[in-house]
Amino acid sequence: MKRTHLPLNGLRVLDAAARHLSFTRAADELAVTPAAVGQQIRALEDLLGVVLFRRTPKGLELTPETEAGLEALRAGFLQFEEAVRAMQAGQSSSSLTIAAPRDITAKWLQPRLAAYAASQPDIKFSLVAADESLDFTEANLDLALRLAEGPGEHEGVKLGEASFVTVEGTGGGPEHRIEWPGCPNSAEPATIRVADAGLAIEAAVNGFGRATVPLLLAQSDIDAGRVRTVGDAQGSACGYWLIAPLPQWRQKKVKALVEALTG
């Protein structure tokens, strides 16, 4: 019989009924009705082509066919339990692998991970540079941080408001535009083009001009007085999102970290 055709529900009912020698007590254990237990047993008998129980004046009795397979069946369920425990062990692991762009990792994520680690001394982080084509399963990721319009096909939560600010060095400077991949479009020519928004902020600090970058990324430099804002913040469709596929998102360690980063 193929694994895809294994009657696991029926076998679970058989195990309970064989242990109790009672459909009623098996039904109590499984939180179903005795009639449902009887239906599962009859369906299993039809599938296997054997009689599994006999009714006697003293109650239910196992047939030789049932006794022949019961030990292996119970050993199989023990193996299932061990497999489930092994899979759940990863959820209690103290190691988290996170993918994020280098600029938000340096300016926002790392300080918060350090604060979280201070309250969780056994926690370990592995940080991976984000890649739009990065595969969660292939890279063994638990969580990713992305600048995007939404979580896409994954579960996710947005970090703060999706807004951009224009910053320049605190001493002022030329009104030239600093360009980076993903920056808002502008008709104004750029004086310098850099690899990401973090480098755009550094270019502004060094007097190259003005950079329009996500507020979340620039906030620490604004607070530290390294740059100053020019004009008002601008709403944007893009914001920073913590994302993960549903299986990873459900992990206790991921839930705890997401709560800490968004709290």
C-alpha positions as CSV (number, residue, x, y, z in Angstrom):
1,M,0.0,0.0,0.0
2,K,1.4,3.4,-1.0
3,R,2.1,5.9,1.8
4,T,-0.4,8.3,0.3
5,H,-3.1,5.7,0.7
6,L,-2.3,4.8,4.4
7,P,-5.6,5.1,6.4
8,L,-3.9,7.0,9.3
9,N,-7.2,8.1,10.8
10,G,-8.5,4.6,10.9
11,L,-5.3,3.2,12.3
12,R,-5.4,5.8,15.1
13,V,-8.9,4.7,16.0
14,L,-7.9,1.1,15.8
15,D,-5.0,1.7,18.3
16,A,-7.3,3.5,20.8
17,A,-10.1,0.8,20.5
18,A,-7.6,-2.0,20.9
19,R,-6.1,-0.4,24.0
20,H,-9.5,0.2,25.7
21,L,-11.3,-2.8,24.1
22,S,-14.2,-0.4,24.0
23,F,-15.6,1.9,21.3
24,T,-17.1,4.1,23.9
25,R,-13.8,4.7,25.8
26,A,-11.9,5.1,22.5
27,A,-14.4,7.7,21.5
28,D,-13.9,9.6,24.7
29,E,-10.1,9.6,24.2
30,L,-10.5,10.8,20.6
31,A,-13.2,13.3,21.3
32,V,-15.6,11.7,18.8
33,T,-18.8,9.7,19.1
34,P,-18.8,5.9,19.5
35,A,-20.7,5.7,16.2
36,A,-17.8,7.5,14.5
37,V,-15.4,5.0,16.0
38,G,-17.5,2.2,14.7
39,Q,-17.6,3.7,11.2
40,Q,-13.8,4.1,11.1
41,I,-13.3,0.5,12.2
42,R,-15.8,-0.8,9.6
43,A,-14.1,1.3,6.9
44,L,-10.7,0.0,7.9
45,E,-12.0,-3.6,7.8
46,D,-13.4,-3.0,4.3
47,L,-10.1,-1.6,3.1
48,L,-7.9,-4.3,4.7
49,G,-10.3,-7.1,4.0
50,V,-10.0,-8.5,7.6
51,V,-12.1,-8.5,10.7
52,L,-10.5,-6.5,13.5
53,F,-12.8,-7.1,16.5
54,R,-15.2,-9.7,17.6
55,R,-18.1,-9.0,20.0
56,T,-18.4,-11.5,22.8
57,P,-20.6,-11.6,26.0
58,K,-17.6,-10.1,27.9
59,G,-17.1,-7.3,25.4
60,L,-14.8,-6.6,22.5
61,E,-12.0,-9.1,21.6
62,L,-9.1,-8.6,19.2
63,T,-8.9,-11.0,16.3
64,P,-5.6,-12.7,15.4
65,E,-5.2,-10.4,12.4
66,T,-5.4,-7.3,14.7
67,E,-2.9,-8.8,17.2
68,A,-0.5,-9.6,14.4
69,G,-0.2,-6.0,13.4
70,L,-0.7,-4.1,16.7
71,E,2.9,-4.1,17.9
72,A,4.2,-2.7,14.6
73,L,1.3,-0.2,14.5
74,R,2.1,1.2,18.0
75,A,5.9,1.3,17.2
76,G,5.0,3.3,14.1
77,F,3.0,5.8,16.2
78,L,5.9,6.2,18.5
79,Q,8.1,7.0,15.5
80,F,5.6,9.6,14.4
81,E,5.7,11.2,17.9
82,E,9.6,11.2,17.7
83,A,9.4,12.8,14.3
84,V,7.0,15.5,15.5
85,R,9.3,16.3,18.5
86,A,12.3,16.5,16.2
87,M,10.5,18.9,13.9
88,Q,9.3,21.0,16.9
89,A,12.8,21.1,18.3
90,G,13.8,23.7,15.7
91,Q,11.1,26.1,17.1
92,S,12.8,26.0,20.5
93,S,16.2,26.6,18.9
94,S,18.0,29.7,20.1
95,S,19.4,30.4,16.5
96,L,17.7,32.7,14.1
97,T,18.7,33.4,10.5
98,I,17.6,36.7,9.1
99,A,17.9,38.3,5.7
100,A,17.9,42.1,5.3
101,P,19.4,44.8,3.1
102,R,22.9,45.8,4.4
103,D,21.8,49.5,5.1
104,I,18.8,48.7,7.3
105,T,20.8,45.9,9.0
106,A,23.5,48.4,10.0
107,K,21.3,51.4,10.9
108,W,18.2,49.8,12.4
109,L,18.2,46.0,12.8
110,Q,21.6,45.4,14.5
111,P,21.0,47.8,17.5
112,R,17.6,46.2,18.1
113,L,18.9,42.7,17.8
114,A,21.6,43.6,20.3
115,A,19.0,44.9,22.8
116,Y,16.9,41.7,22.3
117,A,20.0,39.5,22.8
118,A,20.7,41.3,26.1
119,S,17.5,39.9,27.5
120,Q,17.9,36.5,25.8
121,P,21.5,35.4,26.6
122,D,21.2,32.1,24.7
123,I,20.0,33.7,21.4
124,K,22.2,33.5,18.3
125,F,21.7,35.4,15.0
126,S,22.9,34.7,11.5
127,L,22.5,37.8,9.3
128,V,22.3,37.4,5.5
129,A,22.4,40.1,2.9
130,A,19.0,40.3,1.3
131,D,18.4,39.2,-2.3
132,E,15.1,39.7,-4.1
133,S,15.4,36.1,-5.4
134,L,16.4,34.7,-2.0
135,D,14.6,31.4,-1.2
136,F,13.5,30.9,2.4
137,T,13.9,27.1,2.3
138,E,17.1,27.0,0.3
139,A,18.8,29.7,2.5
140,N,17.3,28.2,5.7
141,L,15.8,31.5,6.6
142,D,13.6,32.2,9.6
143,L,12.7,35.9,8.8
144,A,13.5,38.6,6.2
145,L,13.3,42.4,6.3
146,R,12.5,44.0,3.0
147,L,11.7,47.4,1.5
148,A,8.5,46.7,-0.4
149,E,4.9,47.6,-1.0
150,G,3.7,44.7,1.1
151,P,4.5,41.2,2.3
152,G,3.8,39.7,-1.1
153,E,3.1,35.9,-0.9
154,H,4.3,35.7,2.7
155,E,3.0,36.6,6.1
156,G,4.3,40.0,7.3
157,V,4.1,43.1,9.4
158,K,5.0,46.7,8.4
159,L,7.6,48.5,10.5
160,G,6.2,52.0,11.2
161,E,4.9,54.4,8.6
162,A,5.9,54.1,5.0
163,S,7.4,57.5,4.5
164,F,10.5,59.1,3.0
165,V,12.4,62.1,4.1
166,T,15.0,64.3,2.3
167,V,18.2,64.8,4.3
168,E,21.4,66.8,3.9
169,G,24.5,67.3,6.0
170,T,23.9,69.4,9.2
171,G,26.1,72.2,7.7
172,G,24.0,72.4,4.6
173,G,25.5,71.9,1.2
174,P,24.6,71.9,-2.5
175,E,21.0,71.1,-3.5
176,H,22.2,68.3,-5.7
177,R,20.4,65.0,-5.7
178,I,22.0,61.8,-4.4
179,E,20.6,58.8,-6.2
180,W,20.3,55.1,-5.1
181,P,18.4,52.1,-6.5
182,G,14.8,52.4,-5.2
183,C,14.9,56.1,-4.5
184,P,11.8,58.2,-5.5
185,N,11.9,59.3,-9.2
186,S,13.0,62.9,-9.8
187,A,13.6,65.0,-12.9
188,E,16.6,66.6,-11.2
189,P,19.9,65.1,-12.3
190,A,22.0,63.3,-9.7
191,T,25.4,64.4,-8.6
192,I,26.3,60.9,-7.3
193,R,24.8,57.5,-7.5
194,V,25.4,55.0,-4.7
195,A,24.5,51.3,-4.0
196,D,21.8,51.8,-1.3
197,A,20.0,54.2,0.9
198,G,22.5,53.9,3.7
199,L,25.3,55.0,1.5
200,A,23.1,57.8,0.2
201,I,22.8,59.1,3.8
202,E,26.6,58.9,4.2
203,A,27.0,60.9,0.9
204,A,24.7,63.6,2.4
205,V,26.8,63.6,5.6
206,N,29.9,64.1,3.4
207,G,28.4,67.1,1.6
208,F,27.4,65.6,-1.8
209,G,23.9,67.0,-1.6
210,R,20.5,65.7,-0.6
211,A,19.2,62.2,-0.3
212,T,15.6,61.1,-0.2
213,V,15.5,57.9,1.9
214,P,13.1,55.9,4.1
215,L,12.5,57.7,7.4
216,L,13.0,54.5,9.4
217,L,16.5,54.2,7.9
218,A,17.4,57.8,8.5
219,Q,15.9,58.3,12.0
220,S,19.0,57.3,13.9
221,D,21.2,59.7,11.9
222,I,18.6,62.5,12.3
223,D,18.5,61.9,16.1
224,A,22.3,61.8,16.3
225,G,22.5,65.2,14.5
226,R,24.5,63.7,11.6
227,V,21.9,64.9,9.0
228,R,19.0,67.3,9.0
229,T,15.7,67.0,7.2
230,V,14.7,69.3,4.3
231,G,11.0,69.8,3.9
232,D,8.3,67.5,5.1
233,A,8.2,63.7,5.1
234,Q,6.5,62.2,2.0
235,G,4.1,59.2,2.1
236,S,5.2,56.2,0.1
237,A,3.7,53.0,-1.1
238,C,7.0,51.3,-0.1
239,G,7.9,50.6,3.5
240,Y,10.0,48.1,5.5
241,W,8.3,44.8,6.2
242,L,9.2,41.8,8.3
243,I,8.2,38.8,6.3
244,A,8.3,35.0,6.4
245,P,6.4,32.1,4.9
246,L,3.6,30.9,7.1
247,P,5.5,27.8,8.6
248,Q,8.4,30.1,9.7
249,W,6.0,32.9,10.8
250,R,4.3,30.5,13.2
251,Q,7.5,29.5,15.0
252,K,7.6,30.7,18.6
253,K,11.1,32.1,18.2
254,V,10.1,34.1,15.2
255,K,6.9,35.4,16.9
256,A,8.9,36.5,19.9
257,L,11.5,38.4,17.7
258,V,8.8,40.0,15.6
259,E,7.0,41.2,18.8
260,A,10.3,42.6,20.1
261,L,11.1,44.4,16.9
262,T,7.6,45.9,16.5
263,G,6.9,46.6,20.1
